[in-house]
Amino acid sequence: MKNLSDYDFNLPEEQIAERPAEVRSASRMLAVDRHAQSFDDSQFERLPDFLRPGDLLVVNNTRVFPARLMGRTETGATVELLLENDLGNNEWRALARPARRLKPGKQIVFDPELSAELIERGEGGMVRVRFNAEGDLFEHFDRVGRTPLPPYIKRDLASPDEDRERYQTIYAEKRGAIAAPTAGLHFTEDVLRRLRNAGVQTCEITLHVGYGTFEPVRSEDLAGHSVLPERYEVSEHAAEMLAAAKREGRRIIAVGTTTTRTLENMMAEFGEFRPANGKAELTILPGHQFKAIDGLLTNFHLPKSSLLVLVSTFGGHELIMKAYRHAVSAGYRFYSYGDCMLIL
């Protein structure tokens, strides 16, 4: 198994996309051919040209909610919570900043209608809180929360929440993610229409992206890292479409690493596609044998991240790292609001 340092590369800061492209589908796309061990510069709008009739394109329809909350304690200290997991009964697991001075019983007030009590403090800034509010908590989050953009976006986040809709896919439906499945941000209704006209099928699954998307890999030995579980749902209709594609030998193309993790987790757990509602606990590391997907559309990821490890495991380490170096030299835009890569 390779080490974490094998997934490092140099990226000029100016190539980190601070804002999305004006037109969603205007992004560049690096097309990677695993069999030919080659790659070519292209445009996302040309995606239908790379797929063929009968291909099944699988997207993640999770919807980001305003999970970044700013509040104050009774002493006036500012506390930020990044909500991570709904535990039920108005309790949430969250990442708190700063967390070291927070003790059980501490009250955090966000506005006159929403406050929270710290129930438990864990490791790495993680806490468990219980919210005090009338009515639907998500309505309160919509009112006082902000879009939880990734930490590498450095622009002024105190400005009006321009990202609330742009940091969503156009097919986002099921609320529950703290980060967008960013490979899907490129799609427009026109691209989806052209895919349908080309005979490409699409289906939707759900994986609610959690803190594991941002969590750094802290172990040089990759075997020592595991990605936090994330909630997923595969409907009966989606499972039938996936099973039929697999049975008929048609290609399954995952849009994003979140979709990939869901489908591969399902095959690892059940050995087949079936309706399910559970937690994806699979961490894809070198040596993983892909049983669900035949292609992957993905954005460009952080150096030394679990997402880059996943992509490299699917595409081949040498080829993907070579493609990344080319993307840097060719001026591609990186990360959530950046360009994308199609691996077939």
C-alpha positions in Angstrom: 0.0 0.0 0.0 1.3 3.5 -0.9 1.9 6.2 1.7 0.1 9.5 2.1 3.2 11.4 0.7 2.7 9.6 -2.6 -0.5 11.7 -3.2 1.2 15.1 -2.9 1.5 17.7 -5.7 2.3 21.4 -5.9 -0.6 23.7 -6.7 -0.3 27.5 -7.1 -2.8 29.3 -4.8 -4.2 31.3 -7.7 -5.6 28.0 -9.3 -7.9 27.4 -6.3 -11.3 28.4 -7.5 -12.7 31.0 -5.1 -15.9 31.4 -7.1 -17.9 29.3 -9.5 -17.9 29.7 -13.3 -20.6 32.1 -14.5 -22.2 29.3 -16.5 -22.2 25.9 -14.7 -21.4 23.9 -17.8 -18.5 26.2 -18.9 -15.9 24.3 -16.9 -13.0 22.6 -18.5 -12.8 18.8 -18.4 -9.8 16.6 -18.5 -10.8 13.3 -20.2 -8.7 10.4 -18.8 -8.6 7.0 -20.7 -7.5 4.3 -18.3 -7.0 1.7 -21.1 -4.9 3.9 -23.3 -3.1 5.4 -20.3 -3.7 8.9 -21.8 -5.7 12.1 -21.2 -6.9 15.0 -23.3 -8.1 18.5 -22.6 -11.8 19.0 -23.2 -14.9 20.9 -22.0 -17.6 19.7 -19.7 -20.2 20.6 -22.3 -18.8 17.8 -24.4 -19.6 15.1 -21.8 -22.4 13.5 -24.0 -19.7 12.9 -26.7 -17.7 10.7 -24.3 -20.7 8.5 -23.2 -22.6 6.0 -25.2 -26.2 4.8 -25.4 -27.1 2.6 -22.5 -24.6 4.1 -20.1 -26.1 4.8 -16.6 -25.1 8.1 -15.1 -25.6 8.1 -11.3 -25.9 11.4 -9.4 -26.2 12.3 -5.7 -29.3 14.4 -5.0 -28.4 15.5 -1.5 -29.0 19.2 -0.7 -26.7 21.3 1.4 -28.3 23.2 4.3 -26.9 26.3 6.1 -24.9 24.2 8.6 -22.5 26.9 9.7 -23.9 28.7 12.8 -22.3 31.7 14.7 -23.4 32.2 18.3 -22.2 33.6 21.6 -21.9 32.2 25.1 -23.3 34.0 28.2 -19.9 35.6 28.7 -20.0 37.0 25.2 -17.4 34.7 23.6 -18.0 33.9 19.9 -18.6 30.2 19.0 -18.9 28.7 15.6 -20.7 25.4 15.1 -20.4 23.3 11.9 -23.3 20.9 12.2 -22.3 17.4 11.2 -24.8 14.8 12.1 -28.4 14.8 13.3 -28.7 12.5 16.3 -32.4 13.0 16.9 -34.3 14.7 19.7 -32.9 18.1 18.7 -29.3 16.8 19.4 -26.5 17.2 16.8 -22.9 16.3 16.5 -20.9 19.4 15.5 -17.5 20.7 15.0 -17.0 23.7 17.4 -14.5 26.5 17.2 -13.1 27.2 19.7 -13.9 24.0 21.5 -11.4 23.9 24.3 -13.2 26.3 26.7 -16.6 24.8 26.1 -17.8 22.6 29.0 -21.0 20.5 29.4 -23.9 22.8 30.3 -22.5 25.8 28.4 -25.2 27.7 26.6 -24.7 29.1 23.1 -27.2 31.7 21.8 -27.6 32.2 18.0 -30.6 34.5 18.1 -33.6 35.1 20.3 -35.4 32.0 18.9 -32.5 29.6 18.7 -29.9 28.4 21.3 -28.1 25.3 22.2 -26.6 23.5 25.2 -23.3 21.7 25.1 -24.0 18.1 26.2 -20.6 16.5 25.6 -17.2 17.4 24.2 -15.2 14.9 22.2 -11.9 14.8 20.4 -10.7 17.1 17.6 -13.2 19.9 18.4 -16.3 17.6 18.0 -19.1 18.3 20.4 -22.7 17.1 21.0 -25.3 19.8 21.5 -29.0 20.0 22.2 -30.9 22.8 20.5 -33.6 24.8 22.2 -36.2 26.1 19.7 -39.9 25.9 18.7 -40.9 24.2 15.5 -38.8 22.8 12.7 -35.0 23.1 13.5 -34.2 23.3 9.8 -36.3 26.5 9.5 -34.2 28.1 12.2 -31.0 26.9 10.4 -32.2 28.4 7.2 -32.8 31.7 9.0 -29.5 32.1 10.9 -27.1 29.6 9.3 -24.6 30.1 6.5 -23.5 27.9 3.7 -20.5 25.8 5.0 -18.0 26.4 2.2 -14.8 24.3 2.3 -12.0 25.9 4.4 -9.7 26.5 1.4 -12.1 29.1 0.0 -10.6 32.2 1.6 -12.8 35.0 0.3 -14.9 37.2 2.6 -17.6 34.9 4.0 -19.2 37.7 5.9 -20.7 39.0 2.7 -24.3 38.1 1.7 -24.7 34.4 1.2 -24.2 34.3 -2.5 -23.4 30.6 -2.3 -26.7 29.3 -0.9 -28.1 28.3 -4.3 -24.9 28.2 -6.4 -23.3 25.7 -4.0 -26.1 23.2 -4.9 -26.6 20.9 -7.9 -29.6 21.7 -10.0 -31.1 18.3 -9.0 -30.4 18.8 -5.2 -33.5 17.5 -3.4 -32.9 15.8 -0.1 -31.7 18.1 2.6 -28.9 16.9 4.9 -25.4 17.6 3.5 -22.8 20.0 4.9 -20.9 20.0 1.6 -22.1 19.8 -2.0 -21.3 16.7 -4.2 -19.2 19.1 -6.3 -18.8 17.0 -9.5 -22.5 17.6 -10.0 -22.2 21.4 -9.9 -21.4 21.5 -13.6 -24.7 20.0 -14.8 -27.4 22.2 -16.5 -30.8 21.2 -17.8 -29.4 21.5 -21.3 -26.6 19.0 -20.6 -29.0 16.6 -19.0 -31.3 16.9 -22.0 -28.5 16.2 -24.5 -27.5 13.2 -22.4 -31.0 11.8 -22.6 -31.1 12.4 -26.4 -27.9 10.5 -26.7 -29.4 7.5 -25.0 -27.7 7.9 -21.7 -29.8 7.0 -18.6 -29.6 8.8 -15.3 -30.6 7.8 -11.8 -30.4 9.5 -8.4 -29.1 8.2 -5.1 -28.5 10.1 -1.9 -25.5 10.4 0.3 -25.4 13.3 2.8 -21.9 14.6 2.7 -20.4 15.0 6.2 -17.3 16.3 7.9 -15.3 13.4 6.5 -15.1 15.3 3.2 -13.0 18.0 4.9 -11.2 15.9 7.5 -7.5 15.7 6.7 -5.6 12.4 6.5 -3.4 12.4 9.6 -1.6 9.1 9.1 1.3 8.7 6.7 0.3 5.0 6.6 -3.0 5.1 4.7 -4.1 1.9 6.4 -4.5 4.0 9.6 -7.1 6.3 8.1 -10.8 5.8 7.8 -13.4 8.2 6.4 -16.3 9.0 8.8 -19.6 7.2 8.1 -22.1 9.1 6.0 -25.9 8.5 5.7 -27.1 7.2 2.3 -30.3 6.1 0.6 -30.9 4.1 -2.5 -34.5 3.9 -3.7 -36.1 0.8 -5.2 -36.2 2.6 -8.6 -32.5 3.5 -8.5 -31.6 0.0 -7.3 -33.5 -1.6 -10.2 -31.8 0.7 -12.7 -28.4 -0.1 -11.3 -29.0 -3.8 -11.1 -30.3 -3.9 -14.7 -27.2 -2.0 -16.0 -24.9 -4.3 -14.2 -26.8 -7.4 -15.4 -26.8 -6.2 -19.0 -23.1 -5.2 -19.0 -23.8 -1.5 -19.5 -21.4 1.0 -18.0 -22.2 2.7 -14.7 -20.7 6.2 -14.5 -20.6 7.8 -11.0 -20.9 11.5 -10.7 -18.6 12.3 -7.8 -16.7 10.5 -5.1 -19.8 10.5 -2.9 -21.7 8.5 -5.4 -18.8 6.2 -5.8 -18.5 5.6 -2.1 -22.2 4.8 -1.9 -22.3 2.3 -4.7 -19.0 0.6 -3.8 -20.1 0.4 -0.1 -23.4 -1.3 -1.3 -21.5 -3.9 -3.3 -19.1 -4.5 -0.5 -21.9 -4.9 2.0 -24.6 -6.7 0.0 -22.8 -8.0 -3.1 -25.6 -6.5 -5.2 -27.6 -3.3 -5.8 -30.7 -3.2 -3.6 -32.9 -0.6 -2.0 -31.2 0.5 1.2 -31.1 3.2 3.8 -28.0 3.1 6.0 -24.5 4.4 6.5 -21.6 4.3 4.1 -18.6 3.2 6.1 -16.3 2.1 3.3 -12.9 3.8 3.0 -11.5 3.2 -0.5 -7.7 2.7 -0.3 -5.1 1.2 -2.7 -5.9 -2.4 -3.5 -9.7 -1.8 -3.5 -11.4 -3.8 -6.3 -14.1 -1.7 -7.9 -17.3 -3.8 -8.3 -19.9 -1.1 -8.9 -18.6 1.6 -11.2 -17.0 1.7 -14.7 -16.4 5.4 -14.9 -16.1 8.5 -12.7 -16.7 12.2 -13.2 -14.9 14.1 -10.4 -13.5 17.5 -9.5 -9.8 18.1 -8.7 -9.0 17.4 -5.1 -6.7 18.5 -2.3 -3.2 17.0 -2.2 -2.8 14.2 0.3 -6.6 13.8 0.7 -8.8 10.7 1.0 -10.6 11.8 -2.1 -7.5 11.9 -4.2 -6.6 8.5 -2.8 -10.0 7.2 -4.0 -9.7 8.8 -7.5 -6.1 7.4 -7.9 -7.2 4.0 -6.8 -9.8 4.0 -9.5 -7.8 5.6 -12.3 -4.4 4.2 -11.4 -1.9 6.1 -9.2 0.7 6.9 -11.9 -1.8 8.0 -14.5 -3.9 10.2 -12.2 -0.9 11.9 -10.6 0.5 12.5 -14.1 -2.9 14.0 -15.1 -2.9 16.2 -12.0 0.5 17.6 -12.9 -0.7 18.3 -16.4 -3.8 20.0 -15.0 -1.7 22.3 -12.9 0.6 23.2 -15.8 -2.4 23.7 -18.1 -4.1 26.1 -15.7 -7.1 24.1 -14.6 -9.2 25.5 -11.7 -9.1 23.3 -8.7 -11.4 22.1 -5.9 -15.1 22.6 -5.2 -15.8 25.4 -7.7 -13.2 24.3 -10.1 -12.9 22.2 -13.3 -13.5 18.5 -13.6 -12.0 15.2 -14.7 -13.8 12.3 -16.5 -12.2 8.9 -16.0 -13.3 6.0 -18.3 
